[in-house]
Amino acid sequence: MTNIIITGCSTGIGLATAEYLDRLDIKVYPTAREQVDVDMLIELGFKNAMILDIRKPEDITKVINKVLEIDGHIDVWFNNAGYGQTGAIEDIKVEFLREQFETNVFGLHEATRQIIPVMRKQGYGKIIQHSSVLGIISLFGRGAYNASKYAIEGLTDTLRLELDGTNIYPVILNTGPITSDFRKTAMRTLRENIDIENSIFKEHYKKNLSAKKSKVPFNEGSDSVAYIVHKIILAKKPKPRYYITKATYLLGYLKRILSTSVLDKLLLRVG
């Protein structure tokens, strides 16, 4: 049976993907950072749920070893865990930029490094890296998150060249607006980590914090991501990247055809 390890399954895309694949008889090993979320996953029927704080190399090693002990192989690793630090670049202290990269980039990189030798030994595998439309274009006030996703793009594009001919396929997911707790987390990091009262962008922040949740254009449900992950699992040779949501297709297209200055003007209206 094909198996997959998914990071960041406490909610949103990770949880939805685990449930979607489980219904299709894929053996899912969902992971989460907190024990309370692992307990929730077990209650949902995922008896193989495990603790994995992507920032801790020893957690990654334990998960890999446990799955190999049970199944003897790992077919797919989905680096899904991540969050967004909101705030203008000049307002983001280095410590918070570092925290953003610890999860979104360094944790992803460590997991990738650890899973590659396993896949080399077994002669195959797929590594799915969760990037974003913000790994293609940048939005105002999302500098830390933008940078982390651009880093994923660079690492994965290079890894694809280095794994050429190995039957190990790194795949990038460029997701657009997806129903999840992403905005809630982003607003929390804004409140906790940004000195709003002393920022030149004070009014901008307060407007965002007070804004009622509205329908996001081109928003899709989390199953849109799960569907693509299943498609990657089934593919003998998956594509190097998959756009998810019309927003990603549209903005990816505009990035290719517009000058930087024109695209900037458009993105200032979007953001």
N, C-alpha and C positions, 0 to 999 in steps of 0.2 A: 504494500500500500504506500502511495506517495505521502510523504510527511512534510510539514512546514513549521518552522519556528517563527513566531510573530512577536515583536517587541511592542510595548506600549498598548496593552489591551484593556486598560482599565475603563475606557470609554471610547466613543467616536469610531474612527476608521478601524482601529485595531480590533475592537470588540465586534464591530459589524462584520469585518472580514473573517474573523474566527468563526462566528456563527454561520455565515454564508457558506464557508468551505466545509464546515462540519456537516451541514445538510447534504453536501455533495460527496460524502464519504472520503474526504481528504483527512488524513490524520493530523490534527492541529495541536501544536504545543503553544498555547498562549502564555505570555508572560506579562508581569506588571511589577512596578517598583515597590508597591506597598503590600503588606500581607493581607490587609483588609480587602484589597482588590483581587488578590489571588483567591481568597476565600469566596468572594463573589463569583469568580469564574468557576470554581469547583461546584458551587451551588447550582450554577447553570448547566452543569453536566460535564465540564472540562476537567476530568480527573487528572490530566497531565499538566495542569496549570502550574507554573513555577514563578518564584521570585526572580526578577532580573532588573537590577538597577544598572542601566546601560553605562553609567559612569564608573562602574566597578568592574575591572577586568576579571576579578575572581568570580563574580556572578556569571559572567559570560562563559567562563571555563566550566563552571559547575553545570550550567544548562546544556552545553555541548556534550559534556561527558555523560550526563544522565540520559540524553536522547540516544547517544551511541550505545550506551549500555542496554537500553530497551530495544532499539530497532537495528542498530549496527550501521545506520546510514542517516544522512541528513540531505534531503532533496532540495529544499528551498529555505532560504533565510530571508525574512522580510524585516528590514530595518525601518520600522515605522515610528518608533518613539521620538518625540520632539515636542517643542512648545515655542511660542512666540514672545520675545521681549519687545514691547512697544515703547516708542519714545524717539525723539529726535536724536541724531547722532551726538550732538554737543551736550545732550543731557544724560547720556548713558555712560556711567562710570565703567572703567576697564573691568572691574570685578564682575559687573553684570553682563558685559560682553563675553567675558571668559566663561561665565556660567552658561550662557546661550550656546557657546561652542562646545562646552564639556558634554552636553547632551546631544545636540543636533549634529555635531561634527566629530569630536574626539571619541565619543561613545560609539557612534556608527563606524568610525574607522577601526577602532579596536575590535569590534565584533566582526568586521569584514576581514581583518588580519587573522583572527582566530579561526574563522570558518574556511578560509581558502585552503590551508593544508589538509583539512578533512576532505574537502571536495577534490583536491588534487589526488589524494590517496585513493578515493573511490572512483575517480575518473569522470566525474560529472557534477553538476549542480547549478543552481540559479540563485543569485543574490539580488534582491529587489531593494533599491534605495529610494526612500520616499523624499523626493525633492518637492518642488512646488512651481506654480506659475511664477512665483517670486524668486525662482532660480533662473528665470528667463528675463523678467523685467523687474524694476524696483519701484516701490511705492513710498511716498512721503511718510515719515514716522515709523518706518519698519526696518531701519538700517541694520540692526543687529540680526534680525531674522533673515532679511535679504542676503546679508553677507554669509550667514551659515548655509543657506541653500545654494548660493553661488559656489561655495566651497565643496559641497556635495557634488555639484556638476563637474567641477574640475577633477576631483578625486576619481569619480566614476568614469569619466571620459578617458582618463589615463589608464585606469584599471582595465578597461575594455581592451585597450591596445596590448597591455601586458599579459592578458589572459587569452589572447587570440590563439586559436587552435587547440585549446585545452578542454573544450566541451564544458567549460564553466562560463556562465553568461551573467554579467552584471547588467541590470536593467534599471533605468530611471523612470520614476513616476512623477509627472508634472501635473499635480492636482490643482484645480482652481477652487472656487468656493464650494465647500462640502459641508453638509449639516454635521456639526460636532460641537464640542465645548471649547473650540479654539479661541473664539472671541472672548468668552468668559475668562479664560486663562490670561489672554493678552491684556484685558482690562485690569486684572488683578496685579500682573507684573508692572503695569503702568502706575497703579496706586502705590505699590510697595517700594518700587525701586527708582522712581523719578521724583525729583524735587519740583513738583508741579507749581507751587506758589511762587517760586523764584525763577521760573523759566520764562523765556521770551515767548514760548508757545503755550503759555498758561491757558489762554482762552480756547485755543484749539483742543487741548487736552480735556478741558471741562465740557466742551461741546460733545466730544466723543463719549465721555463718561456718562453724560446725562441723556444721550440719545437713546430713544426707545428702539428696541430691536425691530428692524424692518426687513422686508423681503429682499434678499440679495439677488441682483440680476444673475441669471445663469446658474444659480445654486442647484446642486443635485444632492441626492441622498448618499449616505456612506456606501450603500450597495453598489454604486457606480465604480468605486475603487475595488471592492471585493470581486466584482465581475471581471475586471481587468487582471487582477491577481490570479484568478482561476484560469483565465485565458493564457497567462504566462506559464502557469503550471502545466497546462496541456500542450503548449507549443514545444515542438522538437527543438526549434531554434527561435527563441523569442526576439522581438524587435529590441533594439538598444534603448528606446524610450517610448513611453506611451503618454499622450496628452489625455487628460480627463477633465471634462466640462467644456462647454463652448467658449467660456472665458479664456481658457488656456489656448485653444485653437486661434481665437481672435487676436489675443495679445501677442502670441508667438508669431502670427502672420504680420502684424503691424511692426513688430521688432525688426523683421526682415526687410520691410519695404519702406519704412519711414526713416528720415534722418533723425539723429539723436535729439536735436533741438525741437523738432516737431513732435516726436514721441514724448519728450519731457512735458510739453504743454498739455498733451492729452492725458498723461499720467497724473498731472497735478489736478486735473478735473476729476479723474477717477478716484484718487486718494482722498 
